[in-house]
């Protein structure tokens, strides 16, 4: 399955890092599991949004994604690779959520 991370976040490929972060924050607020009360489809959407942000917010991963395209990027990089050095809790604490509840998003 290949997803277009830019489409997921609703941003253009030329979007700045601040535009990407702003789009992510807006969507994360809407789809965070604390807001969606256990709706599995919305939780899955939140995970995809977080995955897209984990890639597009990291200059090296974003470069790889832009170079290889969606399908090839996802073949080259595991979920562990995608979320390495990505701490969802740091971003979500600004929203008033206690940290990453979705599991597996924070890495060393």
Secondary structure by P-SEA (a helix, b strand, c coil): ccccccccccccccccaaaaaaaaaaaaaaccccccccaaaaaaaaaaaaaaaaaaacaaaaaaaaaccaaaaaaacccccccccccccccccccccccccccccccc
